[in-house]
Amino acid sequence: MKIKLAKSCPAHYILAINDTMNVLNGKWKLPILGSLLKGHKRFTEMQRHIPGITPRMLSKELKDLEMNGMVKRIVYSTLPASVEYVLTPSGDSMAEVLDKMVEWGLKHRRTMIGERSTVVHS
């Protein structure tokens, strides 16, 4: 479905937003995708790159992202077996969205810090 068609129909527009949010819901999925934008990562590498995430939560979120076709799990037949995660084409297509989110977040942070510094305290 074309974006113009979705924008012209409020029901399609909201449905598309809901579909996106269902795949990306939660606190950790976007940081995981952001970590994988730089290439293949092993589990412990990702855990180091994402402050505050527990191994259990990382494992759960990776399984969800894999189930939704955003991440691919690659198992190498080494001893012991090693596993890497990589973005699928669908996951990789989130790069533009994540870049826009980072751009907005930096701008919003500057705005909020600026507003706080101009507030007069009595």
DSSP file with accessible surface (Angstrom, degrees, kcal/mol):
  #  RESIDUE AA STRUCTURE BP1 BP2  ACC     N-H-->O    O-->H-N    N-H-->O    O-->H-N    TCO  KAPPA ALPHA  PHI   PSI    X-CA   Y-CA   Z-CA
    1    1 A M              0   0  150      0, 0.0     2,-0.1     0, 0.0     3,-0.0   0.000 360.0 360.0 360.0 134.4    0.0    0.0    0.0
    2    2 A K     >  -     0   0  165      1,-0.1     4,-2.0     4,-0.0     5,-0.2  -0.418 360.0-125.6 -73.2 148.1    1.3    3.4   -0.9
    3    3 A I  H  > S+     0   0  125      1,-0.2     4,-2.8     2,-0.2     5,-0.2   0.899 110.6  57.4 -61.1 -39.6    2.0    5.9    1.8
    4    4 A K  H  > S+     0   0  181      1,-0.2     4,-1.7     2,-0.2    -1,-0.2   0.905 106.4  49.5 -59.8 -40.4   -0.2    8.5    0.1
    5    5 A L  H  > S+     0   0   89      2,-0.2     4,-0.9     1,-0.2    -1,-0.2   0.933 111.4  48.7 -64.2 -43.7   -3.2    6.1    0.2
    6    6 A A  H >< S+     0   0   11     -4,-2.0     7,-0.7     1,-0.2     3,-0.6   0.903 111.5  50.0 -63.2 -39.7   -2.6    5.4    3.9
    7    7 A K  H 3< S+     0   0  140     -4,-2.8    -1,-0.2     1,-0.2    -2,-0.2   0.816 108.0  53.6 -69.1 -28.2   -2.4    9.1    4.6
    8    8 A S  H 3< S+     0   0   86     -4,-1.7    -1,-0.2    -5,-0.2    -2,-0.2   0.667 108.2  54.6 -79.9 -15.3   -5.7    9.8    2.7
    9    9 A C  S <X S-     0   0   37     -4,-0.9     4,-2.4    -3,-0.6     3,-0.4  -0.934  70.2-158.1-121.3 107.7   -7.5    7.1    4.7
   10   10 A P  H  > S+     0   0   99      0, 0.0     4,-2.6     0, 0.0     5,-0.3   0.860  93.3  55.1 -53.8 -35.9   -7.4    7.7    8.5
   11   11 A A  H  > S+     0   0   73      1,-0.2     4,-2.3     2,-0.2     5,-0.2   0.931 111.0  43.7 -65.5 -43.6   -8.1    4.0    9.2
   12   12 A H  H  > S+     0   0   72     -3,-0.4     4,-2.5     2,-0.2    -1,-0.2   0.879 113.0  53.6 -66.4 -38.6   -5.2    2.8    7.0
   13   13 A Y  H  X S+     0   0  106     -4,-2.4     4,-2.0    -7,-0.7    -2,-0.2   0.953 112.6  42.1 -60.9 -49.7   -3.0    5.4    8.5
   14   14 A I  H  X S+     0   0   88     -4,-2.6     4,-2.9     2,-0.2    -2,-0.2   0.899 112.7  54.4 -66.6 -39.6   -3.7    4.3   12.1
   15   15 A L  H  X S+     0   0   92     -4,-2.3     4,-2.7    -5,-0.3    -1,-0.2   0.926 108.2  49.4 -60.1 -43.6   -3.5    0.6   11.1
   16   16 A A  H  X S+     0   0   45     -4,-2.5     4,-2.2     2,-0.2    -1,-0.2   0.907 111.5  48.7 -63.6 -41.3    0.0    1.2    9.7
   17   17 A I  H  X S+     0   0   72     -4,-2.0     4,-2.7     2,-0.2    -2,-0.2   0.937 112.2  49.0 -63.5 -44.7    1.1    3.0   12.9
   18   18 A N  H  X S+     0   0   81     -4,-2.9     4,-2.4     1,-0.2    -2,-0.2   0.898 109.3  52.1 -62.6 -41.3   -0.3    0.1   15.0
   19   19 A D  H  X S+     0   0   88     -4,-2.7     4,-1.5     2,-0.2    -1,-0.2   0.928 111.8  46.9 -60.0 -44.1    1.4   -2.5   12.9
   20   20 A T  H  X S+     0   0   71     -4,-2.2     4,-2.3     1,-0.2     3,-0.2   0.936 112.7  48.6 -63.1 -46.1    4.7   -0.7   13.3
   21   21 A M  H  X S+     0   0  108     -4,-2.7     4,-0.9     1,-0.2    -1,-0.2   0.859 106.5  57.2 -66.0 -33.5    4.2   -0.3   17.1
   22   22 A N  H  < S+     0   0  108     -4,-2.4    -1,-0.2     1,-0.2     3,-0.2   0.878 112.0  41.9 -64.6 -36.7    3.3   -4.0   17.5
   23   23 A V  H  < S+     0   0   35     -4,-1.5    -2,-0.2    -3,-0.2    -1,-0.2   0.881 124.9  35.2 -75.2 -37.4    6.6   -5.0   15.9
   24   24 A L  H  < S+     0   0   16     -4,-2.3     6,-0.3    -5,-0.2     5,-0.2   0.271  85.2 138.0-104.3  12.6    8.7   -2.4   17.8
   25   25 A N     <  +     0   0   83     -4,-0.9     4,-0.3    -3,-0.2     3,-0.2  -0.136  42.9  42.9 -62.1 152.6    6.9   -2.3   21.1
   26   26 A G  S    S-     0   0   57      1,-0.1     4,-0.4     2,-0.1     3,-0.0  -0.180  91.6 -79.4 100.9 169.8    8.8   -2.1   24.4
   27   27 A K  S    S+     0   0  157      1,-0.2    -1,-0.1     2,-0.1    -2,-0.0   0.725 117.4  42.4 -78.2 -25.0   11.8   -0.3   25.7
   28   28 A W  S  > S+     0   0   32     -3,-0.2     4,-2.1     2,-0.1     5,-0.2   0.640  86.3  81.0-108.1 -16.6   14.5   -2.4   24.1
   29   29 A K  H  > S+     0   0    3     -4,-0.3     4,-2.6     1,-0.2     5,-0.2   0.922  95.4  47.3 -65.1 -43.5   13.7   -3.2   20.5
   30   30 A L  H  > S+     0   0   42     -4,-0.4     4,-2.8    -6,-0.3    -1,-0.2   0.933 112.1  49.4 -65.7 -43.6   14.8    0.1   19.0
   31   31 A P  H  > S+     0   0   54      0, 0.0     4,-2.3     0, 0.0    -1,-0.2   0.901 111.2  51.4 -60.6 -35.8   18.1    0.1   20.9
   32   32 A I  H  X S+     0   0    0     -4,-2.1     4,-2.1     2,-0.2    -2,-0.2   0.951 111.5  46.2 -64.4 -47.5   18.7   -3.5   19.7
   33   33 A L  H  X S+     0   0    0     -4,-2.6     4,-1.1     1,-0.2    -1,-0.2   0.917 111.6  52.7 -60.9 -41.3   18.1   -2.6   16.1
   34   34 A G  H  < S+     0   0   29     -4,-2.8     3,-0.5     1,-0.2     4,-0.4   0.899 108.1  50.8 -60.9 -39.6   20.3    0.5   16.5
   35   35 A S  H >< S+     0   0   15     -4,-2.3     3,-1.0     1,-0.2    -1,-0.2   0.902 110.4  49.3 -64.0 -39.4   23.1   -1.7   17.8
   36   36 A L  H >< S+     0   0    4     -4,-2.1     3,-1.9     1,-0.2    51,-0.4   0.625  88.8  81.8 -79.4 -11.4   22.7   -4.1   14.8
   37   37 A L  T 3< S+     0   0   47     -4,-1.1    -1,-0.2    -3,-0.5    -2,-0.2   0.775  87.4  58.8 -62.6 -23.0   22.8   -1.2   12.3
   38   38 A K  T <  S-     0   0  180     -3,-1.0    -1,-0.3    -4,-0.4     2,-0.2   0.356 122.0 -91.9 -88.1   4.3   26.6   -1.3   12.6
   39   39 A G  S <  S-     0   0   27     -3,-1.9    -1,-0.3     2,-0.0    46,-0.1  -0.623  72.4  -6.4 120.7-175.7   26.7   -5.0   11.5
   40   40 A H        -     0   0   85     -2,-0.2     2,-0.4    -3,-0.1    46,-0.2  -0.203  62.0-173.2 -54.1 141.3   26.7   -8.5   12.9
   41   41 A K  E     -A   85   0A  13     44,-2.1    44,-2.7     4,-0.0     2,-0.2  -0.999  20.5-133.0-139.7 144.3   26.9   -8.7   16.7
   42   42 A R  E  >  -A   84   0A 117     -2,-0.4     4,-2.2    42,-0.2     5,-0.2  -0.519  37.6-103.6 -84.5 163.7   27.3  -11.5   19.2
   43   43 A F  H  > S+     0   0   51     40,-0.5     4,-2.3     1,-0.2     5,-0.2   0.917 120.4  46.4 -55.5 -51.4   24.9  -11.6   22.2
   44   44 A T  H  > S+     0   0   79      1,-0.2     4,-2.0     2,-0.2    -1,-0.2   0.852 109.2  56.2 -66.4 -31.4   27.5  -10.3   24.7
   45   45 A E  H  > S+     0   0   62      2,-0.2     4,-1.7     1,-0.2    -1,-0.2   0.928 109.2  45.9 -62.7 -46.0   28.6   -7.5   22.4
   46   46 A M  H  X S+     0   0    0     -4,-2.2     4,-1.2     1,-0.2    -2,-0.2   0.908 109.0  55.4 -63.3 -41.3   25.0   -6.3   22.1
   47   47 A Q  H  < S+     0   0   59     -4,-2.3     3,-0.4     1,-0.2     6,-0.3   0.899 108.6  48.4 -60.9 -38.2   24.6   -6.5   25.9
   48   48 A R  H  < S+     0   0  177     -4,-2.0    -1,-0.2     1,-0.2    -2,-0.2   0.847 111.1  50.8 -68.0 -33.6   27.7   -4.3   26.3
   49   49 A H  H  < S+     0   0  106     -4,-1.7    -1,-0.2     1,-0.2    -2,-0.2   0.649 104.5  60.9 -79.1 -17.0   26.3   -1.7   23.8
   50   50 A I  S >< S-     0   0    7     -4,-1.2     3,-1.6    -3,-0.4    -1,-0.2  -0.838  83.1-144.5-116.7  93.1   22.9   -1.4   25.4
   51   51 A P  T 3  S+     0   0  114      0, 0.0     3,-0.1     0, 0.0    -3,-0.1  -0.281  78.7  14.7 -59.4 133.9   23.2   -0.1   29.0
   52   52 A G  T 3  S+     0   0   70      1,-0.3     2,-0.3    -5,-0.1    -5,-0.1   0.266  87.4 128.4  92.2 -11.2   20.7   -1.5   31.5
   53   53 A I    <   -     0   0    9     -3,-1.6    -1,-0.3    -6,-0.3    -3,-0.1  -0.609  50.5-139.7 -82.9 135.7   19.5   -4.5   29.4
   54   54 A T     >  -     0   0   74     -2,-0.3     4,-2.8     1,-0.1     5,-0.2  -0.598  21.3-115.1 -87.4 156.6   19.5   -7.8   31.2
   55   55 A P  H  > S+     0   0   67      0, 0.0     4,-2.5     0, 0.0     5,-0.2   0.903 117.3  52.7 -56.4 -40.4   20.5  -11.0   29.4
   56   56 A R  H  > S+     0   0  217      2,-0.2     4,-2.3     1,-0.2     5,-0.2   0.915 111.6  44.6 -62.4 -44.5   17.0  -12.4   29.9
   57   57 A M  H  > S+     0   0   61      2,-0.2     4,-2.9     1,-0.2     5,-0.3   0.917 112.3  51.9 -68.5 -40.7   15.4   -9.3   28.3
   58   58 A L  H  X S+     0   0    0     -4,-2.8     4,-2.6     1,-0.2     5,-0.2   0.938 110.9  48.5 -60.8 -44.3   17.9   -9.2   25.5
   59   59 A S  H  X S+     0   0   40     -4,-2.5     4,-2.1    -5,-0.2    -2,-0.2   0.934 113.0  47.4 -61.1 -45.7   17.2  -12.9   24.7
   60   60 A K  H  X S+     0   0  100     -4,-2.3     4,-2.2     1,-0.2    -2,-0.2   0.934 113.9  46.5 -62.0 -47.0   13.4  -12.3   24.8
   61   61 A E  H  X S+     0   0    6     -4,-2.9     4,-2.7     1,-0.2    -1,-0.2   0.883 110.2  53.0 -68.3 -36.8   13.5   -9.2   22.6
   62   62 A L  H  X S+     0   0    1     -4,-2.6     4,-2.5    -5,-0.3    -1,-0.2   0.911 108.9  50.5 -63.1 -40.4   15.9  -10.9   20.1
   63   63 A K  H  X S+     0   0  133     -4,-2.1     4,-2.7    -5,-0.2    -2,-0.2   0.918 111.5  48.1 -62.9 -42.7   13.4  -13.8   19.8
   64   64 A D  H  X S+     0   0   41     -4,-2.2     4,-1.9     2,-0.2    -2,-0.2   0.929 112.7  47.8 -62.5 -45.2   10.5  -11.3   19.2
   65   65 A L  H  <>S+     0   0    0     -4,-2.7     5,-2.8     2,-0.2     6,-1.0   0.880 112.6  49.4 -65.3 -35.8   12.5   -9.4   16.6
   66   66 A E  H ><5S+     0   0   79     -4,-2.5     3,-1.7     4,-0.2    -2,-0.2   0.932 109.6  51.3 -67.2 -43.3   13.5  -12.7   14.9
   67   67 A M  H 3<5S+     0   0  144     -4,-2.7    -2,-0.2     1,-0.3    -1,-0.2   0.855 109.9  50.7 -61.8 -34.0    9.8  -13.8   14.9
   68   68 A N  T 3<5S-     0   0   68     -4,-1.9    -1,-0.3    -5,-0.2    -2,-0.2   0.289 118.3-111.4 -89.3   8.7    8.8  -10.5   13.3
   69   69 A G  T < 5S+     0   0   34     -3,-1.7    22,-0.4     2,-0.2    21,-0.4   0.699  89.2 110.2  74.6  21.2   11.4  -10.8   10.5
   70   70 A M  S   <S+     0   0   10     -5,-2.8    18,-1.9     1,-0.2     2,-0.3   0.743  76.6  34.1 -96.3 -28.3   13.6   -8.0   11.7
   71   71 A V  E     -B   87   0A   3     -6,-1.0     2,-0.4    16,-0.3    16,-0.2  -0.959  65.5-150.4-131.6 144.0   16.6   -9.9   12.9
   72   72 A K  E     -B   86   0A 121     14,-3.4    14,-2.1    -2,-0.3     2,-0.5  -0.960  11.3-143.4-116.7 135.6   18.3  -13.1   11.8
   73   73 A R  E     -B   85   0A 109     -2,-0.4     2,-0.5    12,-0.2    12,-0.2  -0.867  14.7-163.1 -97.9 124.3   20.1  -15.5   14.1
   74   74 A I  E     -B   84   0A  37     10,-3.4    10,-2.7    -2,-0.5     2,-0.5  -0.947   0.1-162.5-113.5 120.5   23.2  -17.1   12.5
   75   75 A V  E     -B   83   0A  82     -2,-0.5     2,-0.4     8,-0.2     8,-0.2  -0.903   6.3-154.4-104.6 125.0   24.7  -20.2   14.3
   76   76 A Y  E     -B   82   0A  86      6,-3.4     2,-2.1    -2,-0.5     6,-1.2  -0.808  20.1-125.8 -98.5 139.8   28.2  -21.1   13.3
   77   77 A S        +     0   0  129     -2,-0.4     2,-0.2     4,-0.2     4,-0.1  -0.440  64.8 127.6 -86.2  67.0   29.3  -24.7   13.7
   78   78 A T        -     0   0   69     -2,-2.1    -2,-0.0     4,-0.1     0, 0.0  -0.661  68.7 -80.2-109.1 170.5   32.3  -24.0   15.9
   79   79 A L  S    S+     0   0  176     -2,-0.2     2,-0.1     1,-0.2    -2,-0.1  -0.960 128.5  22.8-114.3 116.2   33.2  -25.6   19.2
   80   80 A P  S    S-     0   0  117      0, 0.0    -1,-0.2     0, 0.0    -2,-0.1   0.705 115.8-111.0 -68.0 162.4   31.6  -24.2   21.3
   81   81 A A        -     0   0   65     -2,-0.1     2,-0.4    -4,-0.1    -4,-0.2  -0.287  32.3-149.6 -60.0 137.9   28.9  -23.0   18.8
   82   82 A S  E     - B   0  76A  21     -6,-1.2    -6,-3.4   -40,-0.0     2,-0.4  -0.894   7.6-158.4-113.6 148.5   28.9  -19.3   18.2
   83   83 A V  E     - B   0  75A  32     -2,-0.4   -40,-0.5    -8,-0.2     2,-0.3  -0.974   8.5-176.6-127.5 136.1   25.9  -17.2   17.4
   84   84 A E  E     -AB  42  74A  44    -10,-2.7   -10,-3.4    -2,-0.4     2,-0.4  -0.928  14.9-142.6-127.0 157.0   25.6  -13.8   15.8
   85   85 A Y  E     +AB  41  73A  21    -44,-2.7   -44,-2.1    -2,-0.3     2,-0.3  -0.937  20.5 175.3-119.5 142.9   22.6  -11.6   15.1
   86   86 A V  E     - B   0  72A  28    -14,-2.1   -14,-3.4    -2,-0.4     2,-0.2  -0.978  33.6-102.0-143.4 152.7   22.2   -9.5   12.0
   87   87 A L  E     - B   0  71A  19    -51,-0.4   -16,-0.3    -2,-0.3   -17,-0.1  -0.522  30.1-136.6 -74.3 142.7   19.4   -7.3   10.6
   88   88 A T     >  -     0   0   27    -18,-1.9     4,-3.2    -2,-0.2     5,-0.3  -0.395  38.9 -93.3 -80.2 172.3   17.2   -8.7    7.8
   89   89 A P  H  > S+     0   0  117      0, 0.0     4,-1.7     0, 0.0     5,-0.1   0.904 131.2  52.1 -55.7 -37.1   16.4   -6.4    4.9
   90   90 A S  H  4 S+     0   0   63    -21,-0.4     4,-0.3     2,-0.2   -20,-0.2   0.925 111.8  44.8 -64.9 -44.1   13.2   -5.4    6.8
   91   91 A G  H >4 S+     0   0    0    -22,-0.4     3,-1.6     1,-0.2    -1,-0.2   0.909 111.1  53.9 -64.8 -40.1   15.2   -4.6   10.0
   92   92 A D  H >< S+     0   0   91     -4,-3.2     3,-1.9     1,-0.3     4,-0.2   0.826  96.1  67.1 -64.6 -29.1   17.8   -2.7    7.9
   93   93 A S  T 3< S+     0   0   79     -4,-1.7     3,-0.5     1,-0.3     4,-0.5   0.635  85.9  72.3 -68.5 -10.3   15.1   -0.6    6.4
   94   94 A M  T <> S+     0   0   20     -3,-1.6     4,-3.0    -4,-0.3    -1,-0.3   0.576  71.0  91.1 -77.7  -7.9   14.6    0.9    9.9
   95   95 A A  H <> S+     0   0   28     -3,-1.9     4,-2.8     1,-0.2    -1,-0.2   0.915  86.0  48.2 -55.3 -45.0   17.8    2.8    9.6
   96   96 A E  H  > S+     0   0  145     -3,-0.5     4,-2.1    -4,-0.2    -1,-0.2   0.908 112.9  48.2 -63.6 -40.9   16.1    5.9    8.2
   97   97 A V  H  > S+     0   0   69     -4,-0.5     4,-2.3     2,-0.2    -2,-0.2   0.939 112.8  47.8 -64.8 -46.3   13.5    5.8   10.9
   98   98 A L  H  X S+     0   0   19     -4,-3.0     4,-2.6     1,-0.2    -2,-0.2   0.903 109.9  52.9 -63.2 -40.2   16.1    5.5   13.6
   99   99 A D  H  X S+     0   0  104     -4,-2.8     4,-2.6    -5,-0.3    -1,-0.2   0.922 110.4  47.7 -60.1 -43.3   18.2    8.3   12.1
  100  100 A K  H  X S+     0   0  121     -4,-2.1     4,-2.7     1,-0.2    -1,-0.2   0.886 110.9  51.6 -65.0 -38.0   15.1   10.5   12.2
  101  101 A M  H  X S+     0   0   89     -4,-2.3     4,-2.9     2,-0.2    -2,-0.2   0.914 110.8  47.5 -65.0 -41.8   14.4    9.5   15.8
  102  102 A V  H  X S+     0   0   88     -4,-2.6     4,-2.7     2,-0.2     5,-0.3   0.940 112.2  50.3 -63.8 -45.3   17.9   10.4   16.8
  103  103 A E  H  X S+     0   0  119     -4,-2.6     4,-2.1     1,-0.2    -2,-0.2   0.941 114.4  44.0 -57.7 -48.0   17.7   13.7   15.0
  104  104 A W  H  X S+     0   0  163     -4,-2.7     4,-3.1     1,-0.2     5,-0.2   0.921 112.6  52.5 -63.9 -44.3   14.4   14.5   16.7
  105  105 A G  H  X S+     0   0   29     -4,-2.9     4,-2.5     2,-0.2    -2,-0.2   0.901 110.1  47.4 -61.2 -42.0   15.7   13.4   20.1
  106  106 A L  H  X S+     0   0   93     -4,-2.7     4,-2.3     2,-0.2    -1,-0.2   0.930 114.9  46.2 -65.1 -43.0   18.8   15.5   20.0
  107  107 A K  H  X S+     0   0  133     -4,-2.1     4,-2.4    -5,-0.3    -2,-0.2   0.929 113.5  48.8 -64.9 -44.5   16.7   18.6   18.9
  108  108 A H  H  X S+     0   0   81     -4,-3.1     4,-2.9     1,-0.2     5,-0.2   0.909 109.9  51.9 -62.8 -42.0   14.1   17.9   21.6
  109  109 A R  H  X S+     0   0  169     -4,-2.5     4,-2.7    -5,-0.2     5,-0.3   0.933 110.4  48.2 -61.5 -44.5   16.8   17.5   24.3
  110  110 A R  H  X S+     0   0  162     -4,-2.3     4,-2.5     1,-0.2    -1,-0.2   0.914 112.9  49.2 -61.4 -41.7   18.4   20.9   23.3
  111  111 A T  H  X S+     0   0   63     -4,-2.4     4,-2.5     2,-0.2    -2,-0.2   0.938 112.9  46.1 -62.9 -46.6   14.9   22.5   23.3
  112  112 A M  H  X S+     0   0   55     -4,-2.9     4,-2.3     2,-0.2    -2,-0.2   0.900 113.4  48.2 -66.8 -40.6   14.1   21.1   26.8
  113  113 A I  H  X S+     0   0   91     -4,-2.7     4,-1.9    -5,-0.2    -1,-0.2   0.925 112.4  50.6 -65.6 -39.5   17.4   22.0   28.3
  114  114 A G  H  X S+     0   0   31     -4,-2.5     4,-1.0    -5,-0.3    -2,-0.2   0.910 110.4  48.9 -63.9 -41.2   17.1   25.5   26.8
  115  115 A E  H  X S+     0   0  103     -4,-2.5     4,-0.6     1,-0.2     3,-0.5   0.905 110.5  50.7 -66.6 -38.8   13.6   25.9   28.2
  116  116 A R  H >< S+     0   0  162     -4,-2.3     3,-0.6     1,-0.2    -1,-0.2   0.865 107.7  52.9 -67.1 -35.7   14.7   24.8   31.7
  117  117 A S  H 3< S+     0   0   95     -4,-1.9    -1,-0.2     1,-0.2    -2,-0.2   0.715 108.6  50.6 -74.5 -19.4   17.6   27.2   31.7
  118  118 A T  H 3< S+     0   0  106     -4,-1.0     2,-0.3    -3,-0.5    -1,-0.2   0.526  83.9 107.5 -94.3  -5.2   15.3   30.2   30.9
  119  119 A V    <<  -     0   0   81     -4,-0.6     2,-0.5    -3,-0.6    -3,-0.0  -0.571  68.2-135.7 -73.6 130.5   12.8   29.4   33.7
  120  120 A V        -     0   0  136     -2,-0.3     2,-0.4     0, 0.0    -2,-0.1  -0.763  15.3-150.5 -89.5 123.5   13.1   31.9   36.5
  121  121 A H              0   0  158     -2,-0.5     0, 0.0     1,-0.0     0, 0.0  -0.802 360.0 360.0 -94.2 136.1   13.0   30.2   39.9
  122  122 A S              0   0  174     -2,-0.4    -1,-0.0     0, 0.0     0, 0.0  -0.604 360.0 360.0-100.8 360.0   11.6   32.2   42.8
